[in-house]
Amino acid sequence: MGATRRLAAGDLTARTGELSGPTELNQLAQVFDDMAATLQRRQAESERAQQALRDSEARYRLIVETAEEGIFIIDPDGDTVFVNAMMAGMLGYSVDEMRGRPIFDFMDEEMGSLARHGLLRRQGIRQQQDVRFRRKDGGDLWTIVAANPIAESDGRCLGTLAMVTDITERKRAEDHLIYLAHHDSLTGLPNRTLFNDRLQQSLIDAARRERVVAVLFMDLDRFKTINDTLGHEVGDVLLRAVSGRLKDCIRTGDTVARLGGDEFIVLLPDVGHADDVGRIAQKVLDVFDQPFSIDGREFFVTTSIGITLYPFDGKDVDGLVKNADVAMYRAKEQGRNSYQFYTAEMTAKSHENLALENALRGALDRNELVLHYQPVVDLASGEVSGMEALLRWRHPGLGMIMPQRFIPIAEESGLIVPIGEWALSTACRQARAWQQQGYVPLRLAVNLSARQFYQRNLAEVIARALKDSGLDPVWLELELTESLLMQNAELTHATLRTLNTMGVRLSIDDFGTGYSSLGYLKRFPLDTLKISRSFVRDVPADPDDAAIVSAIIAMAHTLEMRVIAEDVETESQRAFLRAQACDAFQGYVFGPPLPPEEFTRYLPKPRLRRSST
């Protein structure tokens, strides 16, 4: 009885102690003892199983809590049943803050909607998707969520277990690569790829809404000169400054992009009238009025703009951009620093220019380039006191081509450098040859282009031309334009000083048509000022032009500079200039440019003469 009471009390070690025997009592005691042993064994097995379960749960919790990935479990409604510390920490929350809340509360509205569709509507299916969570501090957390269904034995879904991997850095790297693929690395502006995509979308929208789209193709004037002279670092700084000004002058919704080099392009996706485009183009030109300051130096830079309008000038991206490029070159031909709307005639002109450029590349080798000389006449005495060498192209098929037709092409293509060197060398040899033939020496004026002027070996080129020809530097005068002088005042001053030291005289050509500044006239070692034909053309009839010419002459004389008027065509113009004490002139009223063999008629015959410099 004692054993049964102990067993009833839970002591599974209780035994009757009866020995086995034939009696019924002995058999009953044996059955009791076997039952007690069985219960004891089963209890031990149960305890071992429970311990194993506890050990398993501990191991599972350890794995979950120390996992490098976030883990959460949601019920069929999306509410968070479990979240590990890593998941909470990734989002900047505590476990308690997340537990019980819908997992979609930790995403923005757009991503929450997408994730809800993926995780809830497709429950019971293993799936993986990129999910962007919203951190507690407002930042984004990009993840890969691998979701596995939790199901009953009957297949009923109890929820979802999700493993979350942080891929934010990878996403940032991918986004950066996408950004680089669509933006210019130097300026941060959209590149050609992104611009074309936006233009394509604008054309689709414009076709549907029957609206006008405008494309403005821009190229900086003479940028290559700055780049070649001062180096690409200065050029890069200038391009970034230009991009900043362009962004400031376009409307919200417009796009300004850099195509490469010094080419920029603007998309105006919604235009009411062509006049609106013209105003925006002028606004772009106006932002270049102020100089760019780089490392304490000032640079004057202008741009030429070509404009196309959809649907009038093209129906697709390539056509609009190509025709805008054609119009831009037309703007350059018209003097730069301007804009031109595309016309169909420009395409034919573009093909003609390309043909001319190809022909020009071999013109020197084929001896097709020649120099003509125009006399410079002293207004007081009426005698020829100098001459200007002017380039002509004797084309085998087109005849004599004037410089205004092919010089812009030569400048854009870079051919002006070898052509300019040839012109300088040839003119010096011709001037010296006339001297050796006994003619009275005349001062020879030769034009220098901006590209020539900013070549690093300019002084050597000039020195070589003088040495090879034997011409004394005192008889050579180099003509420069105002815009050239203002591009980089510091470098210009240094170059002019070097040339002045060589004994060469320096002249500013077409004064009044560029960035007129009294400051540089005083600062630079200039000897001669040539009044632009645009002022001379209407004197003395136009009182405004007459007043301007008179003021230029008086100012130049105050600065001890000689004054020459260009393109004088009438006697009234010559009389007016003489009355204003202009020093000299050149123009058809006295004589046109002539080839060397004909120009000799103007050369003063040998006579006793004073030394002239």
C-alpha positions in Angstrom: 0.0 0.0 0.0 2.9 2.3 0.7 4.2 2.0 -2.8 0.9 2.8 -4.3 0.5 5.9 -2.2 4.0 7.1 -3.2 3.2 6.4 -6.9 0.0 8.4 -6.5 2.0 11.2 -5.0 4.1 11.3 -8.1 7.1 9.3 -7.0 7.7 7.1 -10.0 10.6 5.3 -8.3 8.1 3.6 -5.9 8.2 -0.2 -6.0 6.4 -2.9 -3.9 9.5 -4.8 -3.0 7.6 -8.1 -3.4 9.5 -11.0 -4.8 8.0 -12.7 -7.8 6.0 -15.8 -6.9 3.0 -17.9 -7.9 0.6 -16.1 -5.7 -1.9 -13.7 -7.1 -0.6 -11.0 -4.8 2.9 -11.5 -6.1 1.7 -11.3 -9.7 -0.2 -8.1 -8.9 2.8 -6.5 -7.2 4.9 -7.4 -10.3 2.4 -5.7 -12.6 2.5 -2.6 -10.4 6.3 -2.5 -10.4 6.4 -2.9 -14.3 3.8 0.0 -14.6 5.8 2.2 -12.3 9.0 1.5 -14.3 7.2 2.3 -17.5 5.9 5.5 -16.1 9.4 6.4 -14.8 10.9 5.7 -18.2 8.3 7.7 -20.1 8.8 10.6 -17.7 12.5 10.5 -18.3 11.9 10.5 -22.0 9.5 13.4 -21.8 12.0 15.4 -19.7 14.7 14.7 -22.2 12.4 15.7 -25.1 11.4 18.9 -23.3 15.0 19.7 -22.6 15.8 19.1 -26.2 12.9 21.4 -27.2 14.2 24.0 -24.9 17.7 23.6 -26.2 16.4 23.8 -29.8 14.4 26.9 -29.0 17.4 28.5 -27.3 19.5 27.7 -30.4 16.8 29.0 -32.7 16.5 32.2 -30.7 20.2 32.6 -30.6 20.4 32.2 -34.4 17.5 34.6 -35.0 18.8 37.2 -32.5 22.4 37.1 -33.7 21.6 36.7 -37.5 23.2 39.3 -39.7 19.9 39.6 -41.6 16.6 41.0 -40.4 13.8 38.6 -39.7 10.1 39.3 -39.2 6.9 37.2 -39.1 3.6 38.7 -40.1 0.1 37.2 -39.8 -2.3 37.0 -42.7 -3.3 40.6 -42.2 0.2 41.9 -42.4 0.6 42.7 -38.7 4.0 42.0 -37.2 4.0 38.9 -35.0 7.7 38.7 -34.5 10.7 40.9 -35.4 14.3 40.3 -34.4 16.7 42.9 -33.0 18.6 43.1 -36.3 15.4 44.0 -38.3 14.4 46.6 -35.7 17.9 48.0 -35.6 18.1 48.3 -39.4 15.1 50.6 -39.3 16.1 52.4 -36.1 13.2 51.1 -34.0 13.0 48.9 -30.9 11.5 45.5 -31.1 8.6 46.6 -29.0 7.9 49.6 -31.3 7.5 47.3 -34.3 5.7 44.3 -32.8 2.0 44.3 -33.5 2.1 47.0 -36.2 1.5 46.4 -39.9 4.9 45.8 -41.5 3.8 48.2 -44.3 3.8 51.1 -41.8 7.5 51.0 -42.1 7.4 51.9 -45.8 6.4 54.9 -47.8 3.0 54.9 -49.4 4.1 53.8 -52.9 6.3 51.0 -51.7 3.8 49.9 -49.0 1.2 49.4 -51.7 3.6 47.4 -53.9 4.8 45.3 -50.9 1.2 44.7 -49.7 0.3 43.3 -53.1 3.3 41.1 -53.1 3.3 39.8 -49.6 -0.4 39.5 -48.8 -2.1 38.8 -52.1 0.4 36.1 -52.9 0.5 34.4 -49.5 1.4 30.8 -49.6 3.9 31.3 -52.3 7.6 31.6 -51.8 8.8 34.9 -53.2 11.6 37.4 -53.3 11.4 41.1 -54.1 13.3 44.4 -53.6 11.6 46.4 -50.9 12.4 50.0 -49.8 11.7 50.5 -46.1 11.5 54.0 -44.5 13.8 54.3 -41.5 12.7 56.0 -38.3 15.0 59.0 -39.2 13.3 59.3 -42.6 16.1 57.7 -44.6 15.6 54.9 -47.1 16.6 51.3 -46.4 16.7 49.2 -49.6 16.4 45.4 -48.9 15.9 42.1 -50.5 12.9 40.4 -48.8 12.8 36.6 -49.1 9.3 35.5 -47.9 8.3 32.0 -47.0 4.8 30.9 -46.1 4.0 29.5 -42.7 1.2 26.9 -43.2 -0.8 24.4 -41.1 -0.7 20.7 -42.0 -3.9 21.2 -43.9 -2.3 23.9 -46.0 -4.0 26.9 -44.4 -1.6 29.9 -44.3 -0.8 31.1 -40.8 1.4 33.9 -41.9 4.8 34.7 -43.6 8.3 34.4 -42.4 10.6 36.9 -44.1 14.4 37.2 -44.3 15.6 40.7 -44.9 19.0 41.6 -46.4 20.2 45.2 -46.5 21.3 46.2 -50.0 21.2 50.0 -49.5 24.9 50.4 -50.5 24.5 48.3 -53.6 21.4 50.3 -54.6 23.3 53.5 -54.1 26.1 52.2 -56.3 23.5 51.1 -58.9 21.8 54.5 -58.7 25.2 56.2 -59.1 26.0 54.2 -62.1 22.6 55.0 -63.6 23.2 58.7 -62.8 26.7 58.6 -64.5 25.1 57.0 -67.5 22.7 59.9 -67.9 24.7 62.9 -66.6 27.8 64.7 -67.6 30.6 64.0 -65.1 32.1 67.4 -65.3 29.1 69.7 -65.0 26.5 67.4 -63.5 24.1 68.4 -66.3 22.1 65.7 -68.2 24.1 64.2 -71.0 23.1 63.4 -74.6 21.4 60.1 -73.6 19.1 61.7 -71.0 18.5 64.8 -73.2 17.4 62.6 -76.1 15.1 60.6 -73.8 13.5 63.8 -72.5 13.2 65.2 -76.0 11.5 62.0 -77.2 9.0 62.1 -74.4 8.3 65.8 -75.1 7.7 65.1 -78.7 5.2 62.3 -77.8 3.4 64.7 -75.5 3.5 67.6 -77.9 2.0 65.4 -80.7 -0.9 64.5 -78.4 -1.5 68.0 -77.2 -0.6 69.8 -80.5 2.1 71.9 -78.8 5.4 73.3 -80.0 8.8 72.0 -78.7 12.0 74.0 -79.1 15.6 72.8 -79.2 18.5 75.3 -78.7 21.9 74.0 -79.8 24.8 76.1 -78.3 28.5 76.2 -78.9 30.9 78.5 -77.1 32.7 80.9 -79.4 36.5 80.3 -79.6 36.5 78.1 -76.5 39.2 75.9 -78.0 41.6 78.9 -77.9 41.2 79.1 -74.1 41.5 75.4 -73.7 44.6 75.0 -75.9 46.3 78.1 -74.4 45.6 77.8 -70.6 45.1 74.1 -70.4 42.1 71.8 -69.8 41.9 72.5 -66.1 41.0 76.2 -66.7 38.7 75.0 -69.5 36.9 72.6 -67.2 36.4 75.3 -64.6 35.0 77.6 -67.3 32.6 74.9 -68.5 31.3 74.4 -65.0 30.7 78.1 -64.6 28.9 78.3 -68.0 26.7 75.4 -67.0 25.8 77.2 -63.8 24.7 80.3 -65.6 22.7 78.3 -68.1 20.8 76.5 -65.4 19.9 79.8 -63.8 18.3 81.2 -67.0 16.0 78.4 -68.0 12.4 77.8 -66.9 11.2 75.1 -64.5 10.6 72.0 -66.6 13.2 73.0 -69.3 16.3 70.9 -69.7 19.9 72.1 -70.3 22.4 69.4 -71.2 26.0 69.1 -72.1 26.6 67.1 -75.3 30.4 67.2 -74.9 33.3 69.6 -75.4 31.9 73.1 -75.4 28.5 72.1 -76.8 25.3 72.6 -74.8 21.7 72.0 -75.7 18.5 73.3 -74.2 15.0 71.7 -74.4 11.9 73.8 -74.1 9.1 71.2 -74.0 6.1 73.6 -74.0 6.4 76.7 -76.2 3.5 79.0 -76.8 5.1 81.0 -79.6 8.3 81.3 -81.6 8.9 84.8 -80.1 9.0 83.2 -76.6 11.9 81.0 -77.8 13.7 84.1 -79.2 13.4 85.8 -75.8 14.8 82.8 -74.0 17.7 82.6 -76.5 18.5 86.3 -76.0 18.4 85.7 -72.2 21.0 83.0 -72.7 23.2 85.4 -74.7 22.8 88.1 -72.1 24.1 85.9 -69.3 27.4 85.8 -71.1 27.8 89.6 -71.1 29.6 89.6 -67.8 33.1 88.1 -67.7 33.9 84.8 -66.1 36.4 85.1 -63.2 38.7 82.1 -62.8 41.7 82.2 -60.4 41.6 86.0 -60.4 41.6 86.2 -64.2 38.6 87.5 -66.2 37.5 85.7 -69.4 34.9 87.1 -71.9 33.1 84.2 -73.5 30.2 84.3 -75.9 28.0 81.6 -77.5 26.3 81.0 -80.8 22.8 79.4 -80.7 20.9 77.4 -83.3 17.1 76.9 -82.8 14.7 74.3 -84.2 11.0 74.0 -83.6 8.9 70.9 -83.6 6.9 70.1 -85.7 8.1 72.6 -88.3 11.9 71.8 -88.4 11.9 68.1 -87.7 9.6 65.3 -86.5 12.1 63.3 -84.5 15.0 63.7 -82.1 17.9 63.3 -84.6 16.3 65.6 -87.1 15.7 68.4 -84.6 19.1 68.2 -83.0 20.9 68.0 -86.4 19.1 71.0 -87.8 19.7 73.0 -84.6 23.4 72.3 -85.1 23.1 73.6 -88.6 21.4 76.7 -87.4 24.1 77.2 -84.8 26.8 77.2 -87.4 24.8 79.8 -89.3 24.9 82.0 -86.2 28.7 81.6 -86.1 28.9 82.7 -89.8 26.8 85.7 -89.0 29.4 86.9 -86.5 28.9 84.7 -83.5 27.3 85.8 -80.2 23.9 85.5 -81.7 21.0 83.0 -82.4 19.5 81.8 -85.6 16.3 79.9 -86.3 16.7 77.0 -88.6 15.6 77.3 -92.3 15.6 74.6 -94.9 18.1 76.6 -96.9 20.6 76.1 -94.1 20.9 72.4 -94.7 22.2 73.1 -98.2 24.5 75.7 -96.8 25.8 73.1 -94.3 26.6 70.6 -97.0 28.3 73.4 -98.9 30.4 74.3 -95.9 31.4 70.7 -95.4 32.5 70.5 -99.0 34.5 73.7 -98.6 36.2 72.5 -95.5 37.3 69.3 -97.2 38.6 71.3 -100.2 40.3 73.8 -97.9 42.3 71.0 -96.2 44.3 70.6 -99.4 44.3 74.2 -100.6 47.7 75.0 -99.3 49.3 71.9 -100.8 47.7 72.7 -104.2 48.8 76.3 -104.1 45.3 77.6 -104.3 45.7 80.3 -101.6 47.0 83.6 -102.6 47.5 87.0 -101.0 46.2 90.3 -102.3 47.4 93.6 -101.0 45.4 96.8 -100.3 47.1 100.2 -100.0 46.9 102.2 -96.8 46.9 105.9 -97.7 48.1 108.8 -95.6 45.2 111.3 -95.4 47.4 114.4 -95.1 49.7 113.7 -98.0 47.6 111.4 -100.1 50.6 109.0 -100.4 50.6 105.3 -99.9 52.1 104.6 -96.5 51.4 101.0 -96.0 49.6 97.9 -97.2 47.4 95.1 -95.7 47.8 91.5 -96.8 44.4 89.9 -97.5 43.8 86.2 -98.1 42.0 84.9 -101.1 41.2 81.3 -102.2 41.5 80.6 -105.9 39.2 77.6 -106.0 39.5 75.5 -109.2 35.8 75.0 -109.5 34.2 78.0 -107.7 36.7 80.7 -108.8 37.9 83.4 -106.4 36.5 82.9 -102.9 36.5 85.9 -100.5 37.9 85.4 -96.9 34.5 86.1 -95.2 33.3 82.9 -96.9 36.1 80.5 -95.9 37.9 82.1 -92.9 35.1 81.1 -90.4 35.3 77.5 -91.7 39.1 77.6 -91.3 38.8 79.0 -87.7 36.2 76.3 -86.7 38.2 73.5 -88.2 41.6 74.7 -86.9 43.0 75.1 -90.4 43.5 78.8 -89.7 46.7 78.0 -87.8 48.7 76.6 -90.8 47.0 78.9 -93.2 47.8 81.9 -91.0 51.4 80.8 -90.7 51.6 80.5 -94.5 50.0 84.0 -95.0 52.5 85.6 -92.5 55.5 84.0 -94.1 54.4 84.7 -97.6 53.6 88.4 -96.9 56.9 89.0 -95.2 58.8 87.5 -98.1 56.9 89.6 -100.6 57.4 92.8 -98.6 61.1 92.1 -98.4 61.3 91.2 -102.1 59.8 94.6 -103.0 62.4 96.3 -100.8 65.2 94.4 -102.5 63.8 95.6 -105.8 64.4 99.1 -104.7 60.9 100.2 -103.8 60.4 102.4 -100.8 59.6 100.2 -97.7 56.0 100.1 -96.6 54.6 98.9 -93.4 52.9 95.5 -93.9 49.8 94.7 -91.9 48.9 91.0 -91.4 45.8 89.7 -89.6 46.2 87.2 -86.7 43.3 85.0 -85.7 42.5 84.2 -82.1 43.8 80.6 -82.6 47.1 81.9 -84.0 47.5 84.4 -81.2 47.1 81.9 -78.4 49.4 79.3 -79.9 52.3 78.7 -77.5 54.8 79.1 -80.3 53.5 82.4 -81.7 56.6 84.4 -81.0 58.8 81.7 -82.7 56.5 81.6 -85.7 56.8 85.4 -86.2 60.5 85.4 -85.5 61.0 82.6 -88.1 58.9 84.4 -90.7 61.0 87.6 -90.2 64.3 85.7 -90.2 63.5 83.6 -93.3 62.3 86.6 -95.2 65.0 89.1 -94.0 62.2 91.6 -93.2 63.0 94.1 -90.4 60.4 93.8 -87.6 59.8 97.6 -87.8 58.0 97.0 -91.1 55.5 94.4 -89.8 52.3 95.3 -88.1 50.0 92.5 -86.7 46.3 93.2 -86.6 44.2 91.8 -83.7 40.5 91.9 -83.0 38.9 93.4 -79.9 37.2 90.2 -78.8 40.6 88.4 -79.0 42.2 91.0 -76.7 39.5 90.6 -74.1 39.4 86.8 -73.8 42.2 86.6 -71.3 43.6 90.0 -70.4 46.6 88.6 -68.4 47.9 86.3 -71.1 47.1 88.8 -73.8 49.2 91.4 -72.1 52.1 89.1 -71.8 51.9 88.0 -75.4 51.6 91.6 -76.7 54.6 92.6 -74.5 56.7 89.8 -76.1 55.7 90.9 -79.6 56.4 94.6 -78.8 59.8 93.7 -77.5 60.5 92.0 -80.9 60.0 95.4 -82.5 56.7 94.4 -84.2 54.0 97.0 -84.3 50.5 96.1 -83.0 47.1 97.2 -84.3 43.5 96.6 -83.1 41.2 95.9 -86.0 37.5 96.7 -86.4 37.5 98.8 -83.3 34.0 99.3 -81.8 32.5 96.0 -82.9 33.6 93.9 -79.9 34.1 94.4 -76.2 35.2 98.1 -76.5 37.1 99.1 -73.4 39.2 102.2 -72.8 41.0 100.2 -70.1 42.7 97.8 -72.5 43.6 100.6 -74.9 45.6 102.2 -72.2 47.0 99.0 -70.8 48.1 97.1 -73.9 51.1 98.2 -76.0 49.0 99.0 -79.1 50.3 101.3 -81.9 47.4 101.6 -84.3 43.6 101.6 -84.1 41.5 100.8 -87.1 37.9 102.1 -87.1 35.3 99.6 -88.1 33.6 99.9 -91.4 30.3 99.8 -89.6 30.9 103.3 -88.4 32.6 104.7 -91.5 29.9 103.5 -93.9 27.3 106.2 -93.1 29.6 109.2 -92.4 29.2 112.1 -92.7 25.4 111.7 -93.4 24.7 109.9 -90.1 25.3 112.3 -87.2 25.6 109.5 -84.7 28.2 107.6 -86.6 30.0 110.9 -87.4 30.1 111.7 -83.6 31.4 108.2 -82.8 34.2 108.3 -85.4 35.3 111.8 -84.2 35.4 110.6 -80.6 37.4 107.5 -81.6 40.0 109.6 -83.4 40.3 112.1 -80.6 40.6 109.3 -78.0 43.2 107.4 -80.0 45.3 110.4 -80.5 45.2 111.2 -76.8 46.6 107.7 -76.2 49.2 108.4 -78.9 47.8 105.8 -81.3 47.7 106.1 -85.0 44.2 105.9 -86.6 43.2 104.1 -89.8 39.7 104.1 -91.2 38.6 101.0 -93.1 36.4 100.6 -96.2 36.4 104.2 -97.2 34.4 104.2 -100.5 33.4 107.8 -101.2 35.1 111.2 -101.5 32.8 112.6 -98.8 33.9 110.0 -96.4 37.6 110.7 -97.1 37.0 114.5 -96.7 35.2 114.0 -93.4 38.0 111.8 -92.1 40.7 114.3 -93.2 38.8 117.0 -91.4 38.8 115.0 -88.2 42.6 114.5 -88.4 42.3 110.8 -89.1 45.8 109.6 -90.0 45.2 107.1 -92.8 42.5 105.1 -94.6 42.1 102.2 -96.9 39.2 101.4 -99.3 37.9 101.3 -102.8 37.9 105.1 -103.1 41.6 104.8 -103.6 42.1 101.1 -104.6 41.0 97.6 -104.1 43.1 94.7 -102.9 45.3 93.5 -105.7 47.6 90.6 -106.5 51.3 91.3 -106.0 52.1 91.9 -109.7 49.3 94.5 -109.9 49.9 96.1 -106.5 53.4 97.4 -107.6 51.6 100.3 -109.3 51.0 101.7 -105.8 54.5 101.2 -104.5 56.4 104.4 -104.1 59.4 104.6 -106.5 62.9 104.8 -105.0 63.7 108.3 -103.7 65.6 110.0 -101.0 63.5 109.4 -97.9 63.6 110.0 -94.2 63.9 107.1 -91.8 60.3 106.0 -91.0 59.2 103.7 -88.2 
